[in-house]
Amino acid sequence: MEKLGNWKRSHTCGALRKENAGAEVTLMGWVDSWRDHGGVFFVDLRDRYGKTQIVFNPEAGEMYQKAKDLRNEFVVAVRGQVALRPTGMINKNIATGEIEVAAKELKILNPAKVTPFEVSAYVEAAEELRLKYRYLDLRRPDMQRNLLIRNELYKTTRAYLDRHGFVDIETPILMRSTPEGARDYLVPSRLYKGSFYALPQSPQMYKQILMVAGMDRYFQIVRCFRDEDTRADRQPEFTQIDIEMSFVDQEDVMALVEGLTAEMMQNILGRKISLPLPRLTYAEAMARFGSDKPDLRFGLEIRDVTALAGQSEFKIFVETVTGGKTVQALCLPGGAKYSRKQIDDLAQYATQMGAKGLVTLKVTESGWEGGAAKFFSSGVIGKVNAAWPAKAGDLLLFVADEEEKAQKVLGALRLRLAQEEKLIPENSFNFLWVVDFPLLEFDEEEKRWMARHHPFTAPKDEDIALVDTAPEKVRAKAYDLVLNGTEIAGGSIRIHQRELQKKMFNLLKLSDAEAENKFGFLLEAFEYGAPPHGGIAFGFDRLVMLFAGRKSIRDVIAFPKTNAALSLMDGAPSPVDEKQLRELGIKLA
């Protein structure tokens, strides 16, 4: 192992071109690969900027022999002269492929053990192994590309919001626990034993306080924490682009976000998108696609066939309709080719998604085929087929249940069928807004209304009168931005008047004492002149995941946790010393 001494890197491993031929250079990096041709010895030297081929000739004597000891992931420094590659030896797959460096001096700065998996673009190692050796995983070009995309999205966001007059303000990481939805991560206080801070699930109340404080355009790229079960697009700690504005309505917030989204697409992917972005109401999204974050890169729309199903003699459908429930259906073009096993698998999946059952019928030239076909007249069959329209060779799938449940089941089937039938175009980006969400949803277990977004979301002005009489009909001034079936941003216009906020708390069965205990400082702030305000938060990790073409946010976070919320590299969470617990006044059960 040698010291760097007075050597300075003159170029990165991705910088040299044919114009540099003849130049004396110093490169430093990792050995990406080596090739011994029985005479000349070749090394591809890699850093995050690219790769350069280094040539060691036998005439170099001692240096040549030292070079032959090099193996993958050794850290080395090389001095040499840039030369054009011989005709026919140009590598068109890399930016430096027209040149090579003839080595004159070599320093081995650090050898490396054999790595537990290959450091390359395509690796078959299990994710657990990659996470344990994350420092090796992050050397791989595709992982570095993900982090560079993340960095570019940071820069684009900051530049755009700065041009639009926003101020970057940090909010506390240690705050009061106000659990709403997910569980808080708690931090015990050493000075006030028995009391705890919470890590913020979002800066929601702080950003509203900033609006009351007169900082009318705030943003923050902020870490948030939720103690909930993880999945491919969820982590215990995650990043938001948090935006809040005063003296605005819903259209102002959405227009600002559309401009930011267009700039992201242009700067990162070199693509233009048409503005304004399309919109669907929540009711329309559920009715047509069975999801409040529909993927519109393909068709397969749901149809409500309740009235027609009620005209059949099929007992299940008739009882469903007379009981005030609905029959929803999906048409899969060409699906009549499905085998009995494939249809049984779909039925099992529908049951897993909450359906009581799945009725399938194949469309033929002469009518329908399937167990329930005989209960439908030719007239009803023709009208149902016309709903899409369905043609011979198609497969119809029916779910009978409460409207939203039936829609959600078919929405899940829609996605599965699109994936299996390869209906989703690759490298396609489809944005849309979903608006007019219900303000509330009823929790059957707790027998009370819950805020669908959060308790600070304002109802639509024309629906305020329904809050006391028909809360299920109240729509929110809320809006979600959806990309390819993933919610990437969600926001709302906030309640800014104490009386309306108290009414909302009462509707959620939050007593005055509870509201004062959890949110008293916000309610008090509203009495000192709170402006109308609203905002939005991007799920930044999900955004990077989609821009990078990945399927998990773990691939775009430098040091993520596993699905079990473990950090395999450093062993967190871990037990702590008994002395630390005593200082905090904590005794483990």
N, C-alpha and C positions, 0 to 999 in steps of 0.2 A: 504494500500500500504506500503510495507516494503523496507528498504534499503538493498543493496547488502552486505554492510559491508566488512568483510574480506573473504567472500566466493569466491572461484575460481573454474571455470569450470574444472573438471578433464577429461571429455570425451565429445565428441559430441553425439548427439542422434542417430547417425548411426554407432558408433564405437564398442559397446560392443558385445562380443560373448561368447559362452559357456566356453571358456578358462578363462574368467574373473569372473567366479562364485566364490562367497565369498568375492570379492573385495568391499571396501567402495568407493563410487563414488559420485560426484556432477555433476548433469546435469542441464542445463538451456535451456529454449525454450518456445514454444507456445503450449497451449493445443489444440491438433488436434481433439480429441474426448474424451468423458467420458461415463462410463457405471456404473450404480448403480444396483448391483445385490441383493440389500436388505441386504447386509452384507458387503462383500468386495467391495471397490470402485476402479474402474480402470480408469486410465487416459493414453492416448497415447500422449507422449510429442514429439514435432516435432521441428527440425531446418532444415537447408538446406542439412544436411548430411543424414537425415533419421528420423526414429521414434523409440522410446523405450516405452514399456509398464511399467507404474508405478503402484504399488499396494499399496493401503491404507487399513489397517486393522482396524476394530472397536476398538481393544485393544489400539490403539494409542491415544484414548481419544480426547483431544482438537484439535490435528492436523487432526484427522479423520473428525471432524466436519467442520474444515476450508476447508479441501479438497472437501467436498461435496458442497461447494459454487463455486467451479471452473466451468467455462464454456468455450466454444470454444474461442480461441485466447487470453485468459489470458496469460500473460507472468509470468512464475514462475521459481523458482530454487528449486531443490529437492536434499536432501542428503539421501543416503540409501545403501543397500547392494545388490549386484547382486546375483540373484538366478536362477537356472535352472527352466524352466517352467515344470509343471507336464506332464507326458506322455499323449499324446492325445490332449494337449493344445498348441502344437508348431504351430506357424504361418509361413508357408513356403513362404508367399508372401512378407516378409520383411527380410532384412539381419540380424536384431536383434531378429528374431522370436523364437530363442531357449532360450532366457533369459527374465527376467523381473527384475525390481528393487523394492525391498521392502522398502518403504519410511520410514525414521526415522525423518526427518525434512523437513519443507515446508515453502518457502517464496513466497508470492504473490507480485511480483515486479511491476505489472501493470495490472489492470483489463481491460476488453474490452467491448465496446458496442456490441450489436447484429450487425453482419456485413450485408451490403446490399445484399451480395450474399455469397454462401458457398465457403469457401477457401478449394478447393479440386481439384483433377486432372480433374474431369469432371464437368464443370460448364455451365449452360444454360443462364447465364446473357447476356444481350445485350452488344456488344462491347463498346458502349458509356458509359455504367455503369462501365465496367471494366477499361476503360481509366480514368474515373473520380476518381476512387479509385484504381489507379495503384499500390499503395503500398500494397494493399491487393491482387491484381491480381498477383503481383510478388512473393507473398508467396507460390503460388500454385506450387506443384512439377514439373509439366510439363513446366511452365514458367521459373522456376529456371534452369531446364535442358537446355532450349534453351540458356540462358545466359552463362551457363557453356560450352556448345558446342561452343558458340562464343568465349569464353576465350581460349579454346583449339585451335581453328583455329588461333587466334592471336599468341599464343605461337609457334605453328608449323610454321607459316609464318616467324616469326622473327628468329627462330632457323635455318630454311632452308636457308634463304637469308643471314644470318650472315656467315654460313658455305661457302657460295658461294661468299663471299667478298663484299657484299653490305653494304652501309653506310646509316643509318637512319638519314635523314636530314629534318627538319621542314621548310615549306615554309609559306609565309605570309597568314593570314586570311583576313586582310584588303589590298585590291589591287585595281588597276585601273580597271574601268569598260570597258570590251571589249565584249559586248554581241554577242554571236554567237549561234543561236539556241534558247535555253531557255532564259527567262528573268533573269537578275541579281537581287539579293537582294542588295539594296543600303543602305549605312550607311552615314548619313550626318556628315560633319566635323564641329566641333565647332570653330576651329582655322581659317578655311578657308571657311567662310560662302558662301553658294551657290555651294560649291564643295562637291563631294561625294566619298567615298570608295565603292567598291563592295566586296561582299563575293564571294570567288572563286567557279566557277562551276566545276573546276578541276585545279590542279597545272600545267597544260600543259606547259605554257611558262616558268615557273620557273624551271621545270625539264629539259627543253631543255637548259636553261641558265646554269644549273648545269653541263650539259655535256660539254658546251663550257668552263666552269670553270675547267674542268679536273677531276671532280668527276665521274669517268667512270662507277660506279655501285651505283645507288641511289635507295632507296625505302622509302616509308612512308605509314603508315596506317593513312589516312587523312580524315577529315570531309570536305564535299563539299556541295554546296547549289545551288538549282535551284528553281526559282519562277515559277513553272509550276503546272498544274493540277495533283493531286495525284491519285493513284490507288493502287491495292494490292501489286505491286512490286516497288512502287515509293513513295518517301517522300521528303518534302522540304529540309531537311538536311539528308545526307546519308554518308556512309563510303566507301572509296575505298582502296584497296591495290594498291599503285601506284609504278610502277617499270620502270626504265629507264637505258639503257646500251649504252656504246660507242663502236665503232669499231666492230659492229655486223651486221649480216643480219637477215632476217626474220627467218631462220632456227634456229639461235642461241637463239632468244627470245622464240620461240615455244618450243624448247627442255628444256630450263630452266623452263618454266611454266608447262610442262608435269611432270617434276620431282617434282615440288611443289605440283601439283594436286595429284600425286600418294602418296606422303607423307601425305597429308591431309586425303585422303581416308583410308590409313593404320592406321594413328594415331587416327582419330576420329571415324571411323566406322569399323575398323578392316578388311577392304577389300583391295584386291590387284586388280589393273587394269593393263591391257596389254598396253605396250608402244611400238612404237609410237601410238598416238591416230589416229583414222581414220580421213580422210579429204574429204570435198566436196568443189568444187568451188561454188561460188555464183550462177553461171548460172545453175549448176547441181542441187543445193539445191532447187532453184525456180522451175526448170522444173519437178523435181520428187516429191517435197513435198509442193510447194507453199509457202515457207517460207525461210527467210535467217537465221532462228534459228530452224531448223526442229527437231521434236521429233522422234527419230528413234527406240523407244521402241516398235513400231508396224509398220505394213506395210501400206496398203492403198496408193499406189503410184499413182501420176497423170500421165496421158499419153497425148501426143499431137496427136490428131486425125484429124488435119486440112485437110490433103490431102484426107483422106477417107471421111470426112464430105463433102468435096467439090464434091465428086462423087455421093452424094445423090440428091434427088429432094426436099429436105426440104429447103424451101425458105430462112429461117433465116440463116441457115448454109451456103448456097450457096452465099448469099449476103455478109456474114461475110468474107468468103474466098476470093471472088473476090475483096473485099474492102481492102485486104491486112492484115486482122486481123486473129485471130486463133480460133480454137475450141479445148478446153481442156476437159478432162473427168476423172472421178473417178469411180472405181468399188467397191461397198460395198458387200462383200460376205454375202449371205443370206438375202440381203436387199429387195428381192421381197415380203417378208412378210409384208412390211410397208403398212399401211393403207393410204387412200387418205388424211386424216387429217395430218398424219405424213409427207407425201410428201409435202403437202401444207405448213407445218411449215418449212420444209427445204428450200422451194422456197422463203418463206418470209425472212428467215435468209440470204439466198444468196443475196436477194435484199438489205437488210440492210448492207451487206458487200460491196455493190457497183455493183452487177451484174444487167444487164438489165432483166435477167430472168434465170430460171433453167429448163433445159429439162431433164426429167427422163424417163427411159425405163427399163422394167423388162425383164430379160433374161429367156426364157423358152426353152423346148426341141425343139420346132418347130420354134423358132425365137425370136422376141421381141414383147412385149406388151406395148402399150402406144399410145398416140395421134399421135406421129410423126413416129411410126414404119412403117406405110405404105409407107413412102417416101424413104425407104432404101431397096436395093436389097439384096437377100440372100448372094450374094458374099461379099458386103460391110459389112453386119452384121457379117459374119464369120471372116473377117479381123479385124474389131473393137474388137470383142470378143477375138481374139488371142493376142491382145496387152497386156493383163494381165497374163494369160487368164481368161476370164469370163465364168462362167458355169451356167446351169439352176438353178434358185433360187436367182441369184445375181441381184443387182440394179445398173444401170449405170446412172451417173449424168453428164450432159454436160453444160459447160458455153462457150458462144461465145463472144469474146471481144478482146481488145488489149492483147497481150501475158501476160504481167506482171499482169494486172488487173485480167484476167481469172485465172491465177495461184494463186494469193492471195485469191480470193474467194474460190477456191477449197481447198486451204490450210486451210482456216478457217473451211470449211465444214468437212475436214478430221479430224481436232481436235474434233469438236463437235460429229461427228459420232463415233470416237474412245471412247470418254467419255460415250456416250449413250449406246454403245454396249459393254462397259467394256473390251476394247481391250488392255488397258494399264496395263502392269504388275505392281503390287505394289512392293515397296521396291527394285526397279530396278534403276540402275544409268547408263545412256548412255551418254558418252562424245564424242564430235567430234569438229573438227576445220572447220570453213567455211572461205575460202580464195578467193583471186582474186575478191574482190568487185569492182563495178564501182567506179571510183574516184569521179564522179560528178553525180548529178541528176538535171533535169531541173525543175525550179519553174515556173509553168504556170501563177501564179498570178503576180509574179514580173518580169516575162519574162527574167530570167537570170539563169545561172548555179549556183548551190550551192554545197558546199563540202558535200559529203555523210557522212563522219566522222568528220573531221575538216580541216581547210585550211593548216595545216602543214603536212598532209599526203603525202608521196612521191608517184609519179606514178611509175609503173613498168618500168624498164630501156628500155625494148623493145617497150613501148608505148609512150615514151616521144615525139616522132616525131608526134604523133596523137593529141597532146594537141591543136595545132593550127588548124588542118584540120578536125579532127573527135573526138571532146572531149567526145562524148557519148560512144566511144569505149575504152577510156583509163581506164585501170585497176589500182587499188591501191595496194601498198605493205601493205595491211591491212589484219587483221586476227581476227576472233572472236572465243572464246571458248564457246561452247554450252553444257549445261547439261539438259537433259530431256525437251528440247524445250524452255529453258530459256537461254538467253545470260548471262553468268556469268563473262566474261572478253572480252575486246576488245582492240586492239592496232594496231600499225603500225610502219613502218620505216619512219622516219621524213625527211622532206626536210632540208638540212643543208647548202645549198648554197644560197646566197642572190638573185642571178639572177633568179634561178628557183622558189624561193619563190615569187619574184615580178611577175613572169609570172603567177603563180597561182593566186595571188591577182588580176591581170588584167583580168584573165579569169572569176573571180567571180564578175567582175565589181566594184572592190574596187579601187578607184583612188589612185594615189601615195600619195596624201595629206592624205586621210583617212588611208591608210596603215601605213604611217609614224606616224599619230596621235595615232593609236591604238597599233601598233606593232613595232614602231620605234626602241625601245631598243633591241628587238630581232633581227631585220634586221641588226642593227649596230653590234651586237655581232657576227653575221655570218661573218663579215669582218675581225675578229680578230682570225681566225683559228678555225672553228667549226668542230668537228670530225663527221664522219657518226654515226648516233645514232638512236635508236628506243626503244620502250617499250610497256607496256601494263598496263591496270588498271582492277582489279577485282571489280565487284559490290559486296562488302563484305556482305551486308545485304541479297542480293539474295542468295549468296552462303550459308550463315548460314541457311536461310529459307529452302533450299533444303536438306541440311544435317540433319536438325532437322525434316524434313517431314512435314513442315507447308505450308499453302497456302497463307500467307500474311507476308510481312516483318515486319508488326507492331507487330507480335508475337515474333520477335527476336531482337527488339530494346527496350531498357529499358523504354524510355519515348518518344514514337512516337506521331506524330500528327494524327488527323483524316483525312478522305478523303477531308474534307473542310479546311485542314491545321490549325486546332485548337488544342491547348493543353487543354483538358478539366480539367485536374487536377489543373493547376495553372492559367488558364484563359488567356493564351497568344494566339494571340496578344491582347493587351489592350491599351486603351487611356493612354496618359502620361500627366504629369502636364504642365500647360501653361508656367510655368517658364522654364522647360526644352526646350520647343519649342522656346521660345524667345532666349535662349542661343545659339541655333542652327541657328537662323535667319530664322525660318520656321513659316509660317502662313497657317493654314488649310483652304482650300476653302470651 
